[in-house]
Amino acid sequence: MKIARFEVNPFGETMYILWSEISREAFVVDPGMMNEAERKSITDFIANNGLSVRKILLTHMHIDHVASANWLAQTCGAHLCASDADDDLVQAMPEQVQRFRLRIEPPEIALNEILRDNDMLSLDNEPIHVLATPGHTQGGLSFYLPMSAAVLTGDTLFAGSIGRTDLPGGNFTTLISSIKKKLLPLPADTIVLPGHGDTTTIGRELHFNPYLS
């Protein structure tokens, strides 16, 4: 599986495109584009690589991760997939836009598939494990790709840090529990692909992340 990283929007959110070199089918994770130039860069990449986007996967429902989710799903004819435990955040999209003084329209989020802990997805026979990792938000999800030795953690785990828990739906104790129970048991060489900032590995975070000691 190929994985491409893109940094978008004023929050420096990292979105990902996963795709098969055989079938050219693709999944997009957390499309947070907030302007036409960012949207065009993503659709150009999809077109230039001959990709067919089948699913949009959302790690959680903060505005910087979902700003173009519905738009991209409609543009590509893809299914929008996430936990429904963040429904309060979906209903509060206008408040999220106002809180951060964004000059965008509050996006609508219309899920086609509800994802739950231990669900299994696949992209050209490569499994993608859905891990419920609440704490940053109530519906936080991570996506583990064992054959690619990678895990997409959204805003749950960062290089040397963890997601903030002072926003609605956040809970520090729950977040630490999610990381220790769902992420740290993964193989040490698993690459962590977070929603912001640099990549890291599970082993590095296990030994050096100050929040996990």
C-alpha positions as CSV (number, residue, x, y, z in Angstrom):
1,M,0.0,0.0,0.0
2,K,1.2,3.5,-0.8
3,I,0.6,6.3,1.7
4,A,0.8,10.0,0.8
5,R,0.8,12.8,3.5
6,F,-0.5,16.3,3.0
7,E,-0.4,19.3,5.4
8,V,-3.5,21.5,5.1
9,N,-5.4,24.4,6.7
10,P,-4.3,26.9,9.2
11,F,-4.0,24.2,11.9
12,G,-1.3,22.3,10.0
13,E,-3.5,19.2,9.9
14,T,-2.0,16.2,8.2
15,M,-4.3,14.2,6.0
16,Y,-3.5,11.0,4.2
17,I,-4.3,9.2,1.0
18,L,-3.9,5.4,1.1
19,W,-3.9,3.5,-2.2
20,S,-3.3,0.2,-3.9
21,E,-0.7,0.2,-6.7
22,I,-2.6,-2.7,-8.3
23,S,-6.2,-1.6,-8.3
24,R,-5.6,2.1,-7.9
25,E,-8.4,2.1,-5.3
26,A,-7.9,4.6,-2.5
27,F,-9.0,5.7,1.0
28,V,-8.6,9.3,2.2
29,V,-8.1,10.0,5.9
30,D,-9.2,13.3,7.5
31,P,-9.6,15.6,4.5
32,G,-9.3,19.0,6.3
33,M,-8.8,21.3,3.3
34,M,-10.3,24.7,3.9
35,N,-9.9,26.5,0.6
36,E,-10.1,25.9,-3.1
37,A,-6.4,25.7,-3.7
38,E,-6.1,22.9,-1.1
39,R,-9.0,21.1,-2.5
40,K,-7.6,21.3,-6.0
41,S,-4.2,20.0,-4.9
42,I,-5.9,16.9,-3.5
43,T,-8.2,16.2,-6.5
44,D,-5.2,16.8,-8.8
45,F,-3.2,14.2,-6.9
46,I,-6.1,11.8,-7.1
47,A,-6.5,12.4,-10.9
48,N,-2.8,12.4,-11.7
49,N,-2.3,9.0,-10.0
50,G,-5.5,7.5,-11.6
51,L,-7.0,6.8,-8.2
52,S,-10.6,5.8,-7.4
53,V,-11.5,7.0,-3.9
54,R,-13.8,4.4,-2.2
55,K,-13.9,5.6,1.4
56,I,-13.2,8.7,3.4
57,L,-12.1,7.7,6.9
58,L,-12.4,10.2,9.8
59,T,-10.4,9.8,13.0
60,H,-12.7,12.3,14.8
61,M,-15.0,15.3,14.2
62,H,-13.0,18.4,14.9
63,I,-13.3,21.0,12.1
64,D,-9.6,20.9,11.1
65,H,-10.0,17.2,10.2
66,V,-13.4,17.1,8.5
67,A,-13.7,20.5,6.7
68,S,-13.8,18.9,3.2
69,A,-15.0,15.5,4.2
70,N,-18.5,15.7,2.8
71,W,-17.3,17.7,-0.2
72,L,-14.7,15.1,-1.2
73,A,-17.1,12.2,-0.6
74,Q,-19.6,13.7,-3.0
75,T,-16.9,14.7,-5.5
76,C,-15.4,11.2,-5.6
77,G,-18.6,9.2,-5.0
78,A,-17.0,7.8,-1.9
79,H,-18.5,6.5,1.4
80,L,-17.9,8.7,4.5
81,C,-17.0,6.5,7.4
82,A,-16.5,7.4,11.1
83,S,-17.7,6.7,14.7
84,D,-21.1,8.1,15.6
85,A,-19.9,8.8,19.2
86,D,-18.8,12.3,18.0
87,D,-22.3,13.3,17.0
88,D,-22.4,16.2,19.4
89,L,-19.4,17.7,17.6
90,V,-21.1,17.2,14.3
91,Q,-24.1,19.1,15.5
92,A,-21.8,21.8,16.9
93,M,-19.9,22.5,13.6
94,P,-21.2,26.2,13.5
95,E,-19.8,26.6,17.1
96,Q,-16.5,25.1,16.1
97,V,-16.2,27.4,13.1
98,Q,-17.0,30.4,15.4
99,R,-14.6,29.3,18.2
100,F,-11.6,29.4,15.9
101,R,-12.8,32.4,13.9
102,L,-12.7,30.5,10.6
103,R,-13.9,32.1,7.4
104,I,-15.6,28.9,6.1
105,E,-19.1,27.6,6.0
106,P,-19.7,24.9,8.7
107,P,-19.5,21.6,6.9
108,E,-22.3,19.1,6.9
109,I,-21.3,15.5,7.8
110,A,-23.5,12.8,6.5
111,L,-22.0,9.4,7.3
112,N,-22.5,6.4,5.1
113,E,-20.8,3.9,7.4
114,I,-20.5,3.8,11.2
115,L,-17.2,2.5,12.4
116,R,-16.7,0.7,15.7
117,D,-13.9,-0.8,17.7
118,N,-12.4,-3.9,16.1
119,D,-14.1,-3.4,12.7
120,M,-12.0,-4.6,9.8
121,L,-11.6,-2.7,6.5
122,S,-9.4,-3.8,3.6
123,L,-7.8,-2.1,0.6
124,D,-6.9,-4.6,-2.1
125,N,-6.7,-7.4,0.5
126,E,-4.5,-5.4,2.9
127,P,-6.4,-5.2,6.3
128,I,-7.1,-2.0,8.1
129,H,-8.0,-2.5,11.8
130,V,-10.3,0.1,13.3
131,L,-9.3,0.9,16.9
132,A,-11.5,3.0,19.2
133,T,-9.2,5.5,20.9
134,P,-11.4,8.0,22.7
135,G,-10.1,10.7,24.9
136,H,-9.3,13.6,22.5
137,T,-12.9,13.2,21.5
138,Q,-15.5,10.6,22.5
139,G,-15.5,9.1,19.1
140,G,-11.8,9.1,18.4
141,L,-10.6,6.3,16.1
142,S,-7.1,5.1,14.9
143,F,-6.5,2.9,11.9
144,Y,-3.8,0.2,12.1
145,L,-2.2,-1.2,8.9
146,P,-0.3,-4.3,10.0
147,M,1.1,-5.2,6.6
148,S,2.4,-1.6,6.2
149,A,3.6,-1.5,9.8
150,A,1.8,1.9,10.3
151,V,-1.0,3.3,12.4
152,L,-2.9,6.5,11.7
153,T,-3.6,8.1,15.1
154,G,-5.4,11.3,14.3
155,D,-5.0,13.6,17.4
156,T,-4.7,10.7,19.9
157,L,-0.9,10.3,19.8
158,F,1.8,12.6,18.5
159,A,5.6,12.6,18.4
160,G,6.5,13.4,22.0
161,S,3.0,14.4,22.9
162,I,-0.7,13.5,23.1
163,G,-3.9,15.1,22.0
164,R,-5.4,18.0,24.0
165,T,-8.3,17.2,26.2
166,D,-9.6,20.7,27.1
167,L,-12.1,20.8,24.2
168,P,-15.6,19.5,24.4
169,G,-15.6,15.7,24.6
170,G,-12.0,15.5,25.8
171,N,-10.9,13.4,28.8
172,F,-7.3,13.0,29.8
173,T,-7.8,9.8,31.8
174,T,-9.7,8.2,28.9
175,L,-7.0,9.4,26.4
176,I,-4.1,7.9,28.3
177,S,-6.1,4.6,28.7
178,S,-6.8,4.5,25.0
179,I,-3.1,5.0,24.1
180,K,-1.9,2.4,26.6
181,K,-4.5,-0.2,25.8
182,K,-4.8,0.1,22.0
183,L,-1.6,1.8,20.6
184,L,1.4,0.9,22.8
185,P,0.8,-2.9,22.5
186,L,1.4,-2.6,18.7
187,P,4.8,-3.7,17.4
188,A,7.6,-1.2,18.4
189,D,8.6,-0.5,14.8
190,T,5.0,0.5,13.9
191,I,5.2,4.0,12.3
192,V,2.8,6.5,13.9
193,L,1.2,8.8,11.3
194,P,-0.4,11.5,13.4
195,G,-2.9,14.2,12.6
196,H,-0.3,17.0,13.1
197,G,3.4,17.1,13.2
198,D,6.2,14.6,12.5
199,T,5.9,10.8,12.2
200,T,7.3,8.6,15.0
201,T,7.2,5.0,16.1
202,I,5.4,3.2,18.8
203,G,8.7,2.1,20.3
204,R,10.0,5.7,20.5
205,E,6.8,7.0,22.1
206,L,6.8,4.1,24.6
207,H,10.2,5.0,25.8
208,F,10.4,8.8,25.4
209,N,6.9,10.3,25.4
210,P,6.7,12.2,28.7
211,Y,3.0,11.7,29.0
212,L,3.3,7.9,28.9
213,S,5.9,7.2,31.5
